[in-house]
Amino acid sequence: MAGVRSCRIQCRFCTTKKFFKSYRGLQSHMTQSRTCFIAQQLAFSRMGKTAQHHQSSSPPPLDEDSSTEDETSESQSSDTDSEEAIEDTNSHFDDPAAYALTPQDSANHNPEDQEDDEMEEDDENPFEQDRLNPDGPWFYSTTAQVWRGKRKGTVWEQMKKVELDGLPFFPWGSMEEFEVVSWLLMEGLSLGAVQRFLRLQYVSERPFSFKSAKDMFRRIGCHMESGPDWHVVDVIPDGCPDQPQPLFYRDPIECAKWLFQNPAFEESMDYEAREIFDKHEIRVWHEESTGDLFNEIQRDRRIPKGAMILSIKLASDKTHLTNFSGDKNMWPVYISIGNIHKGTRNKPSRRAWILLAKLPTPKFAAFKARLDATKAEKERMPGILQKRLFHQCMEIVLAPLKTLKATHAVDPSGYDRVVVPVLTSWLADLEELLLVLGLGAKQCPKCMAGFDELDKHDHVYDTRTADSILQQIRSVREELEEPDIWQWCRSAWGKGLSGVERVCWEGLPVDICRVMCVDALHGLHKMFADHIVKWISNTITENELDLRFIAQPHRIGFRNFAEGVSHLKQRSGRENRDLERLILPALAGAPEAEPSVLKAVRAILDFIAKATMPLHTDETLQLMDADLDEFWRHVDVFRRNGSRLGKKSGKVIQHFKIPKLHLLCHYSSDIRDHGTTDNYSTEICESLHKPYCKAAWHHTNRKEYDQQIIDYLSRMEAIHTYVAYLTWRQQHYPRHENDDYDHDNPHDHPNFPDEDDDDGQPEAPDIAARQLIEQTARYAEEEESRIIPNTCSCVITCPIRPHRIAKPINAMMVEFQIPSLHSAISLYILNSITGAHPHRDEYQRTHLPHQYETLNIWTHVNCERPALNEFYETEYRRLRCGISKGKRLMFDQVLVEVPGRRRGDKPQIRIANLRLIFCSTEAAEREQQPLLAYVQWYKPHTRPHRDHGLRTVEKMLRGNEHAGGVIPIHWIRGPCPLAPRLDGMCPPHLDQFNAFDKLSSFYINPFCSHVDYELFL
């Protein structure tokens, strides 16, 4: 695997004494420090490097109707204040470590040379510069420069400026009052319930600034800023002119600018299209801004020089609103921007996605009652009309994006930017992906392969483009003269089209076929569960597969299939991923699993593991394609053994013409276009359905609920936006500075709106209000934790207070089933004192020190395993060794670094079973707790198996007992996932608790996480 390890970087030109963990930290510092920037240029000039000079720092030209007179005058003043010449650091320097600070440089640097005036420095440096990271990946911008204008102030700073004197929390009387309002809304209380709450005697004795629920709702709607305005228009469906359908939508450009200006995303925003290379000059794909499509758009001649790309991402997915009764559903379209880092964008709590449109979902049931329609028309026409209505609505929504128009926007840091909004990706499952493109079922959306070619993986087909689809539609029009909808659809089906005559994306400046992304959730995880797992179950029988899953060990954080998998009728995305983690060690050793079955399953699991990695290089993409070729070489075994059965007929199907299997060959090209697959997974779309659709539906009265849903979402946007503002405000402006008004009677303030004033207009200036202070306090350990000193990068923490205090050692030996604990502690003490390894008889005769007669016990510790490099996330695992909730002993397996016995010997990494964590009670009283662990050792692992590729470890035995010993807990380097080795038929008495006690041979499972896959591959 080509990758870059994490590094510690310090600026060469200042002594901030702060190390940067990644290239982004150093990049941000070099942008903000004028002194370091100038010193860098001088250093490069002394080295004889070539630098280009920009003679103008004026903003890029805008379209005539995209800028106002105020913006023009402001850009002219920015041009006057900017530097006359700015050196370009985009050159490829021979020494990429030019501004990394060495310890010697740090000692000789003068701290008085550093300046801290960020506002002045940023006005004088209106262009973004490329930065290099000496030991990690470094960025190269694909454009000359990206312009940045004068600082206007962030949205929150503007909100602070327009606050009313004496009313900092307008339209509410105080922070506490706003918290009550937020609670009333978030709990979903109706208007009547809120009114009854306000009439309670306890509440009426402590009056609010509002007197009724109606007044509270009116203040939210009139005085609090939510998001871009909503529009509603009636759309006349094709074929049903008497059934107009309401479309609720927003302007996508305004939504993108609203997300772009959010200060909460200041540390998670990309402004330039970039190509990343590691120190070996290998191309790296990560964020969407590193993809080829983003870079090609930035190079487009239609993009004004200096303008940045505002990458618009859409996601659409139809979902049910009712679960057990009724047939209500909702078709939302969400919007985000690809400039936001994926780690932030993929967290629903960060609210980087908002609702763009609510599409109508009529059933066109009246069409089925038509007497002049055939049976086929009655069955298929409602679906055809729904598809056409989808394109009619989306044509209205996408209209602003069909021209490349530059416009001004404020970035999260408060600076003026010239942006060009462009649609770069659309997240959808395969069914909706074909709907958007206007293609029929069982067609490939990425190439020209039809249904008959889906299983011909060794043949390369022409790439499908927007022009090719439009040409197919035009050919149907030329064949028919004034056809009706049914005739047009029958002709279109013969050409692989869906029956939509006018597609919504026609006229977009980008190729829609490259914009549509193949999905990891449905295309990889659900595909594996729906097809591969079913074939495996047919191969080894459902009962055998269930027994093998029941025997897999219980792990915290993962779904444990304690009752098997055959009874699961519907799985979530998380369950599908957990099934992938366990399927290979569960399948290995089954009598019916011949070598080709194991090779096919291993190949597709390797492909999925690599495809979902958070970092990709040319090497990993080539390995992905090699894994896919290996899968296709062996997948025919499921047809030969009769496992490829039809769902309805139950007969063996003699082909593999499955669209999702064919789409696997297009994942590498999509990664090159859009970055890694976690940039465009529909998993975030599924997560958004709950707050934006289902929760909104439950807050309506089920009658004419469309407008009620929009009103509810607008109120919640206002609340969450105000929360972020108040959080920032409390950090910068202490509350006591503004609490100079009467909290008991805030409604007496002259600036407060009258309860009976229903004109909908605030008396004060428009105020962007934002919501309740979210509970930022994260889950903490039940007790205070301390860090165990550790020489490696792994960090072990445990609660200061033991879980069990002063327990007799003899009782612990029985409870934890460790008969050799006494002798193991004696050996550890002798070894610590003498530094030698005494003979077994010697330490067995040693009397155990009295301080170890009672022990303090910990049942778990927390392990923080740092990322492999700056593109990976830190992993947090809990290592257990104690009684579970079900009163069963549960122990985790760990990696232990054992130092060499002699000086100069390299340490050994060994696998062990963590059995007990303890310390002596006397050491605890002295507040010196040398935490120890009793572990049981495994033999060194074998080479990977030739069929399934798993490594095997066996218990190290001393007589009939599992050999163990006592070690300092800081020797532990992290978890080691083991799975039982089940050769032959699985014994029915095995379960997730006793497998490690009853078996002696185990597999190392590399599919538990991306880090495990890297370590144990």
N, C-alpha and C positions, 0 to 999 in steps of 0.2 A: 504493500500500500504506500502510495506516495502521499506524504503529508508532512506537516511542519509541526514540531513540538512547541509547546508553550515556552515563552521566554520572558525575561525581565528587561525592559527597555527604559532608558533614561535619556532625556534630552542632552545633547552635547553642549549646548550654548547657555544653559542656566543651571542653577543649583536649587531647584525646587525640592530636591531630596525625595521626590516622588517617582516611583517606578510605574511604568505603564505596562499593563498586562497584555495588551493587544495593540495592533496597528491603529485601531480607531482612537484609542486614547492619545497616542502620539500624534496622530493626524489632527485631532481636535486642538491639542496644545500648540502645534506649529501654526495653525490657522489663527489662534487668538493672541499669540505673543509676537508683537511687532519686533521686539529686540532679537528674539531667536530667529525670526524670519530673515531680518537684514543680515545677521551674523552668518546665517546659512548661505546667503547669496555671496557674501564676501569670501567665505571659505571656498565655495565652488569657483569663484573667479580666480582665486590664488592657485587653485588646482588646474587652471587652464581649461575649464569646461565651457562649452558653448551655451550661451543663453540668448533667448529671443526676447525682444522688447516690444511691448504693446503700447502704442502711442496714444491710445484712447481708451478710456474706461467708461465710456457712455453705454447706456443700456442698449440691448438689441432693438432693432426697429419693430414696431408693432403694426398690425393692420389698422387702417384708418378708423374703423369703428370699434376697435378693441381698447382704446385708451382715451382718457379724458384730458381736458386742458390742464387740470390740476396735476395729473400724473406726468404730463409732458414737462411742465415747469419744474416739477420736483426732480425729474430725471436730469434736467439741465443743470440744476443747482448741484446735484450729486456729481455731475461731470466736472463742474468747476472745482469742487472740493477734493476730487480724487487725485492721485499721483499722476504725473505726466508720463511716467514710464514704469512698467512693472515687469520684473524679470520673470521669465518662464522657467519653471523647474520641471517641465515635462520631458526633458531630455533623458535618455537612457544613460545613467552614470555608470562608470566602471566600478565605483566603490559604493555599493548601496548602503554601507554602514557609515556614511559620511557624517551623519549627525547623531549617531548613538554615542552616549556619554560613557567613557571608560572610567574606572575608579581613579586612574591617574589624572584624567581631565577634571573630574569632579573636585579633586583636592586643590587644583590650581585655579579654579574658576572664581571670579569675583561676583558675589551676589548683588552688589550695589548696581551692577550694569543692567539689571532687569527692570522693565517698566510694566505697569499693571493697568494702563488706561485702555481698556478693551474697546470702548465706544469710539475713541479717536482712531485707534489702530484699524478697526474694521472699516471705517469710512475711507481710509487711505489704501485699503487693499480690497478693491471691489471684485476681484476675480478669485475663484477657487483655484488652489494649487494642488498638484499631485504630490503625494508624500510616499516615501519609501520606508519600509520596515526592514531593518538589517537582517534579522534572523527569522523572519516569518514572511508570509505572502505580502507583496506590495502592490499598490494600485497603479495602473496607467490609465489615464483618462482618454477616451476616444475622441473627445472634442478639444479644441484649442483651449478654451476657458469657459467657465460658467459665471455669468455676471451676478453680482450681489450689490444692491444699492444701499442707500442710507438706512439707518435703523429707525423704524417708526414706532417700535415698542410692540411687545406681545399683546395678545388679546386680553390677557389678565391685567396687564399694566394699563391698557385702555379702559378696562372696566373699573379699575381703581380710580382713575382720573375723574370719572363721571359719577362717583359716589356722591350722594347727597350729604351735606354737612349735618352731622348729628345722627344720621341714619345709615350706618355702614352696611346694614343687612337689608336695606330696602329691596323688596316691598314687605319685609318682615321686621318685626320689632326687635328681635335679638336672634342670636345663634340658637338658643334653646328653643325658641318658637319655630325656627326653620327645621330643627331636628324633629319636632313633633309633626310638622306638616309632611316631612319626608316619610316619617313612619306611617302616617295615615295613608299616603299614596302607595307606598311599597307593600303594605299589607293587603292592598286590594279592597279597601272598604268602599262601599257605594256612597253615593251622595247622601242618601237617607241615613246610612250608618254613621257617616261623619257628623251629620246634623244632630243625631241622637247623642253622640259622644260629646259634642259641645254643650249640650243641655244638662249633662251630669252636674250635680251640685259641686263636686270637688273641682271640676274644670271651670264652672261658671264663677267660682270664687277667685279664680286666678285667670282673669280674662286675657284673651289674645287680642292682637291688633285687628283681627277680622272677627265678625260677629256671626257669620253663617258659612256653611259649606259652599254655597254658591259664590260668596265673596272670595273664599280661598281659591276655588278653581278659576275665578275670573282674574285674580292677581297672577296666577301662574301663566295664564294665557296672554295677558296684556303686558306684564312687567318683567317677565323672565324670558330670556333668549333661549330657544331650543336649537334648532338646526335650520337649514334652508327651507324656504316656504314650500308647502304642498300645493299641487295643482290637481284639479279633477276635470276630466273631459269624458264625454259620452262617445264611445266608439261603436260604429255601425258594423256588425259582423257581416262577412260575405255570406250570401245565401239567406240571411235572416234580417232584413232591414227593419223589421218591426220589433226587434229586441235589442235596443241600444244597451251597451254595457259600460258601467263607470270604470274609468282607469284613474287611479291615484298615483301620482308620480312627482318626482323632483327633477330639477336641472342637474344632470350628472357633473357638469363643470363646477357649479356652485357647491355641490357635495364634496367634490375632490378638494376644492380650495378650503372648505370648512375643516376637513380633516387635516390638510396640510398645515394650517395655521395653529393647530392645537399645541400649546407649549409642552404638554405631557409627552410628546413624541420628539422632543428636542434632541435627546441622546440616541434616538433610534431612527434617524432619517438619512437617506442617501440623496445627494443633490446631483451627482454625475453618473453617467453610464461608465462603467469601469470594466477593465479586463484584469484579472488577478493572475499572477504567476508566482510560483514558489521560488526558492533560491536556486533550484535546478532548472528554472525557466520552463516549468511544466504548467500548462493552463489549469486554472482552478475555477470551478463554478460553485457559487454559494448563494448569495442574495439574487433577487430578480435583476438588479442593476448590473450584475455580471454576465447576464445572458446575452446571446447573440442578437436576439430581436431588439432588446433595449438599446444595444450599441448601434445596430443598423438604423434605428429610428433617429438616434442622436446624430448620426452622420448624414441623415437625409438633407439634401440641399434646401428643402422647403422649410426646415427649422432655422429660424434666425440665429445668427452667430451670437453666442453668449447666453441663449435661452436654455433652460433646463426642461427635461421631459417630466411631466406630471403623469406618471404611469397609473392608469385607471384599471382596476380589477373589478369584474362583475362576478356574481355567483347567483345562480337561480336553481330552485328545487321546489317542486310541489309537495306539500305536506298536509296531513290530516289534522283537523282541529278537534274532532270528536273521536273518542276511543272505543266506546262500547255501544253507543247508539247515535243515530244521525249520520249524515253523509257530508258534513261541512268540511271544506278544505280551503287552503289558502295557497296562493302562488306568489311568494315574495321574490324580489330581486334585490340583492344586497350590493353594496359598493364599498370599496376601499382603495387605497393607493399602494402601488408596489414599491414606492420610495420608503415606506415604513419597513423596518427590519422584520423579518418573518417571525423571530422570537417574540416580538411585541404584537404583531398583527394576528398571530394565531391564538392569542389568549383572549377569550371573550370578555374577561374582566377589564381589559384595557380599552374596550369599545373602539377599536380601530375599524370596525365595520358598522355601517348604518343602513337602514332600509331606504332603497332608492325608489322602488315602485311596488305597488300591490296590484297584480294583474287580475282581471275578472276570470272566474272559473264557472261559466254556465254549462249546463248539461245538454242543452238543445234537445230536451226530451220531446218537444212538440214535433220534431222532424220524424220521430218514429211512428207518429200517428198518421202520417201522410198516406193517402190511399194510392197515389200515383207512383209511389216509390217501390222499388223491388226489395226483396229481403236483404240482399247484399248492401243496398243503399241505406236501409234502415239501421243496419248493424255498424257500418263504417262511417257514414256521413257525420254523425255527431263528433267523432274523433277528428275527422278532417276539418270541420269547422272550428274546433278548439285550436288546432295547430295554426290555422289561418288567422284566427283572432290573436294568438300569441304574437305572430309576426306583425300584425297591424298595430298592436300596442307597443311592442318594442321598437317599431319604426319611429313612433312619436318620442319615446324615451331617448333613443340614440341620435336623434336629429342634430343636437348641438355638437356631436363628436364627428360629424361627417366632413368637417373642414379643419385643417390645421391652423388654428388661430392662436396667436400669442397674446397673453394677457398678464396683467400684474397680479401678484399674490404676495401675502406676507408669510414668511416662513416661521417655524416654531420659535426661532430666536428673536423674531421681531424685525427682520430685515426684508427689504423690498426685493422681490424676485420677478423675473420675467419667465413665465412658464407656458408650455404648450401641452395642454391635456390631450392624451392619446390613449385609446383603448388598447391594452397590451395583453390581457388575459381574461378568459371567461371560464369559471369553474362550474362544472356540471358533470353528472353521471353520464354513462354512454347513451341512455335513452334520450335525455334532454340535449346532449351534444348533437345527436343526429337531428333532433327537432330544430335546433338553432340553425344548423347548416342546410336544412331542407332536404336531407337525404332519407331514403327509406331504411327499413329495418335490415339488419345483417349486412350493412355496408361498412367499409372502413372509412372513417372520417379523415384519415391522414394520407392515404394513398388510393390509387384507382382500383384496388382489388375488390372484386365482387364476392358474392357468397361462395361461389364455386372455387375461388382462389384463396379462401381464408386459411386453409391448412397447408398451403404451399409456402413454407417458411423459407425455402432456399431460393425463391425467385424474388427479384427486386422489381417492384412496380413503380410506375410514374407517381410523383407526388401530386396529391390532390390540392387544387388551388381554388380560390374564389372565382377566378375567371372560368375555370373548367365547369363549376357548378352553374354559373350564369349561362354558359354556352349550352349546357344541357337543357336549361329552362327555355332558352330561346329556340332551341330545336323543336321542343314540344309546341311552342306557340306557332311555329311555321307550319307544322303538320296539320293543325286544326284551325278552322275558320269559325270564330265566334262560338266556341264550345261552352257548354254549361260546366259546372264544377265537377260533376261526376265523370263526364267524358274527359275532362282535362286530367283528372286524377288517374284514370285508368291508363291513359297514355303515358303519364309521368312515372307510374309504377314500373312500367317496362324499361325505363331508363335509370332505375335506381333512385328516383326522387320520392319525396313524401307526399306530394300533392299540393304543396304551397307554391303559388304562382309568383308572389312578390315577397322576396325575403327581406327581413328587416335590416340586414347589414350591408345591403347594396349601397355603394357610395362611400363606405368607410375608407380612410387613407391607408389602412393596413390589411393584409391578407387574413381573412377571418379564419382560414384553416390553420394558420400558425397561431392565431389568438386562442383558439379552443385548445384546452389542455387535457391530456389524458390523466385520469384521476387515480391516485394511489389507494384511496379507501375502497372504491368499488372495483377498480381495475386490477388491484393486486390482492388485497386482503379478502374482499368478498368473493372474488374469483377463486381464490384458493379454497375457501370454505365451501363454496357451492359446487365445485368440480373436483379438485384434487382430493379433498377429504372424503367426498362421496365415493370416489374410485378406490381409495384406500380401504374404506369401510366395506365395500363390496369384495375386496381382495382378501382381507383377513377376517371378515365377518364383524358385525356390529358388536356382538358380545365380547369378542376378544379385544377389540379396540377400546371398549369401555373399561375392561379390567386393566388394561395397560395405562390408561389415563388415571384411573383410581390410584394406581401405585406410584404416580409421580409425586415428588415431595411438595409439601405446602410451602409457599413463598409469599412474603408480605409484598403487597403492591401489585400482585398478579391474580388473575382469575384461576382458582384451583378447582378442577373438575372432579370433585369428590364423588359424584354420581355418574361419571362418564359423560359422553358427548352426544350419544344417539338420541337422547330425549330432547335436545335443544331444537326447537322449531324455528326460532328467530334469534340471531346473534347480533350483538352490537359490534361496532368496529373494534373496541377494546377486546372483546371476547375472541374475535377472529385473530387478532394479533397474538393473544396469549395461546391460542390453539397452535399457531405456527411455531411458537417457542418450544412446545412440548412434543410435537408430532413425530419428529425424526427419532429421538431416543425411545419414544414409545413404540415406534414401528420396527426399529432395529432388533433383529433376533426372532421376529415372528416367523413361524414355519412357512407360511404362504408367501412371505415377502422375498421374492427372488431378487438376485442382484440388480436386474434392470429396474425393478420397482424402487429399490433404495437409491439407485443412481438418479432416476428421474425426480424423485422427491427431494434429494439433496440438491440437485441442480436448480430446481425452481425456488427452493428456500434460499439458496445463495443469491439467486437473481433478485428476490424480494429484499433480502437484507442489504444488498449493495444499492438497489434502486432507491431505498428509503434513507440512505445515509445523508447526514447534514452537510457533506462536503464531497465534491466530485472532481476528478482529474481525467485527463485523457486515458490514463491507465485504468482507472476504475470503470470507465465506460467500455473499454475494450474487454475487461473481465466480465462485465455484465453480458455483453454480446456472446462471449465464449460460454458462459453459464446457460444462456438461452439455447445456443446450438446443442449443448450437451443434453438439455431437457428434450428437445425435439428428436434427438437420436434415440432416446429410450422411452418416450411417452407412448409409443405404439404397444408397449407391453400391456397396457390397460385394455386395449382392444383385443389382444390375443388371449388374455386370461378371462375375458368375459365381464370385466368390471365396468366398461363404458356402456351403461344401460340407459335407455330412454326413460324419462320421468313418468310418462303416461303409459307407454306400451310395455315397458319392462324388457324390451328386446335389446340385443347388443347393437350399438350403432357403429358402423364401419368407417367412420371418418371423425375428424377433429375440427370441423368447420364452426368454430366457436369464436365470435368476434372479439371477446376479451382475451382469448389466447393469442389471436393474431395481433392485437394491439401491443403486446409485449415488445415487439420489435421496434416500436416507435418511441419507447421511453427514453432511449439515449438521445434521440434528436430533440425531444421536448426538453430534456435537461440542458442541452446546449442552448436552446432558445430561451428558456425561462428560469434557469437555475435549478436547484435541487427540488425534488418532488414535494417537500413540505412547504414550498412556496405556493402550490396550487392544489392542495388536497381539499376535497369537499368535506372533510371532517369538521372544519370550522363552520361550514354552511349548516351542517346538521346540528351543531351546537347552538347556532343562532336561532333556530326555530323555536326553542323554548322561551327565551325572553321576548322575541319580536312577534311571534305568532300565537303560540299556545297560551302564554301568560296574558297577552292582550285579549285573546278570545274569552278567557275566563273572567275578564273584567268588564265584559259587555252584558247587556240584557238579552242577547241572542236575537234581537229584532233590529233590522237595518244596522247591522253591526260594523259595516265597512267604515263609516265615518267615526264610530266609537273607537275602533282600533287605531285609527290615525290620531285621534285626539289623545288617547292614552299614551301612545308612543311619543307624541310631542311633549306631553307633560313629563314623562320619564326622561327624555333627552334634556329637558330644562333642569330637572333635578340633578342628574348625574353631571351635567356641565357645571352647575353651581357648586357641587361638591368639590370638584377639582379646583375651582377658583378659591373657595374658602380655605382649602388645604394650603394652597400657595400663600394666601393672604395671612393666615395665622403664622406662617413661618417668617414673613417679612414685616408684618405690622402687628405688634402685640395688641391684644384686645383692649387692654386698659387705656390705650391712647385714644380710643374712639368711644369709650363708654361714658360720655358726658351728657347723656340724655336720660329721661325718666323711663326706666324699664317697666315700671308698673303701669304706665299709661302711654305706651308708644303711639297709640292711635290718635292721641291729642296733638301730635306733631303736625304742623300745617302742610307738610309735604306728603302726608299719607293720603291715599285716594279715599274718597267717600264710598261707603258701602253701597249707597244707592246710585252711584255714578256708573251707569251701564253703557257709556258711550264707547267703551273698549279702548280708550286712549289714556295713557298715563299723563298725569299733570307734570311730572318731572321728565327729564330727558330719558330716552330709551336706555335701559340698563340691561346689560347682559348678565343675568343672575345665574348662579350655579349652585349645585345642590349639596345636600347633607354630607357631612364629613364621613366618608366611608370608613369602615372599620379597617384601618391599615395595620392594626396589630395582627401579626401572623400567629399561627398556631405555635405556641412555645412548648417546650418540654414541661411535663408536669412539675418538674423541679429545675432549679438552676443547674447548668451543666458546666463541666470543666473539660479542658482540652488535654488529652494525653500527649506528652512530648513524643514526637515521631520524626525520625531522621529522613524518611522518604516523603513524597508529596501527599500521601494518604493521611487524612486527619481523623483520629478516633476521639469521640466525645462520649462522656457518660454522665449521668446525674451525680451531683455531689453526695446526695444522701443515698445510701445503699437501699436496694429494694427489700432486703432481708438482713437484719442486724443481729450479730452475735449468735450465730447458729452453731451448735456443736459439730465438729468435723465428722464424727462417726455417723450422725444423723444425715449429713449431707452426702456421705459416701453411699448410704443406702438409697436415699431419695433420688440422687442423680446417677445411680448405678455406676459408681467409680470405685471399685474395690482397691485399686492401686493408688488412690489419692495420697495416702499417708507416705508411702515410699517415694512417690513422685515429688512431693514437697521437700522431703529430706534430700533427694538427689539435687534438686535445684539449689538448696541452701549450701550444700557442700561444694557444688560447682561454682557458686557465687563467691565463696570464701577462698577456695584453693585455686580456682581457675582451671582445674583438671576434671577429668571424667572418671570418678571412682568406680571400682568394681561393684557389681550389683549386690553382692553379699555385704559389702562395707556399708552402703547407705541404707540397706534394709535393717541393719543392726543399730543404726543411728537413732537416738532418741529424738522425737519431734519436739522442737522448742515450744514452751508453754504458750507463747503468744499465738500459735497456730492451732490451739485446741478449740478455739471458737473463731468463726470466720464471718466477715461481712460479704454478702452475696449480691451480685448484680445479675438480673435476668436478661439484660440486653445492653448493647452499646450502639452508638450511631457512627457510621463510617461515611466520611465525605471523600469520594474518589474524584480527583480533579479531572478536567477534560484532557483528552489527548493533545488538543491544540485549541487555538482560540475560536475555531468553528464549531467545536463540540460544547455541550453543556455539562456542567458539573453534576455528578451522580450522587445521590444520597440514599444509602441503604441502612437498614436496621439489622444488626447481627444478633440473633437470639440464642439463648442457651438456658431454657427454663420451662416452666409450666405454662401452657397456653390456656386460653379461655375454656377449652374443652377438657381441662385437667389432664392433658396429654403432654409428655415431654417432647419438646421440639428444639432441634439443634441445627445451626447453619454451618456450612462448610466455608473455609477461608483459605486465603493464600498467606503463607508465613515465610518471612525472609529470615533464614537461620544464618548467623555470622559464621565465618570459617573458624575452625579450631585453632589455627595458627595464623600468625601475622602474614599478610600477603595473600591468604586464601580468599577466593571470591565467595561471597555469600550465596547460599542456595535458596531457591524458591521452592517450597514444598506445600503440598495440599494437606489440610488437616480438618478434623471435625471439632468445632468449638463446643466444649462440653460444660465448662464452668468458668465463671469470672468472679474473682474473690480477692480479698486482702485480709491480713490479720487485724484483729480488733485493736491491738495495742498500737499498731501503726496508725489506725484511724483516729485514736485518741490524741496522738501527737500531731494530727493533721498532716501526716506524711503517709500517703497511701500509694506504695508501689504496687499498682494494680497488676495482678497475675491472672493467667488463664491456663486451665487444663485442657489440652487438645489431644486428640487421637490421630495418629499419623496414617497417611496412605503412601503406598509405594510410588516411585516415579511413574509418570504416565507413559503409555506406549505410543507408537507412531499412529497416524490416522488410518482407519480401516479403509481397505481398497474400494469398498462399495459405498458405505454411508459416510465415510470421512471423519467419524468421531474417534476421539482418543479415549483409552480405557485406563482407569486406575483401580487398584485393589487395596484392601485393607492390609496394613502391616500388623502381623500377628506375633505375639510373644506367648508361645504355648497355644492355648485356645482363646486367649484374651486379646482384644484390640489394643495394640501398643499405644501408649500415650506418654505425656510428660507435661511439665509446667514450664511456661515461658512468660516473659514480660509481655504485656498486652500490646506494647508499641511495636512488637515484631510483626503484628498483623498488617498486611498490605491491602486487604480488601476481600470481598466475597468471591467464592469460586463455585459456580453453579454445577452441581452434580445431579445426575439422573440414574436410576437403577438400571442395570443391565439385565434384560429379561430374555434369556435364550430359551427357545421353545415356547410352549403354551404358558401363559401367565398364571401363576398360582392364585386361586380366588381369595386367599386369606391376606394378601398384601394390601396395604392401604398407604396413604400419604404420611402416616405416623410411624409405622413399623418397618418400612422397606429398608431403611439404613441399618437397622439392627439385624434383620433376617438375611440380608444379602451381603456378599463380600466383594462384588465387582460392580463398577459404576462407570458411566460415561461422563466426560466433560461436555456440558451443553453450551455451545458458543452462541446460541440464538436468543439468550435472555435479554441482551441489550447490544447496542452498537459497540460499546467499549469491550464487552465480552467477545464480540465477534472479531474485533481487532486483535485481542490478546490471545485467543485460543483457536484462531482459524487454522 
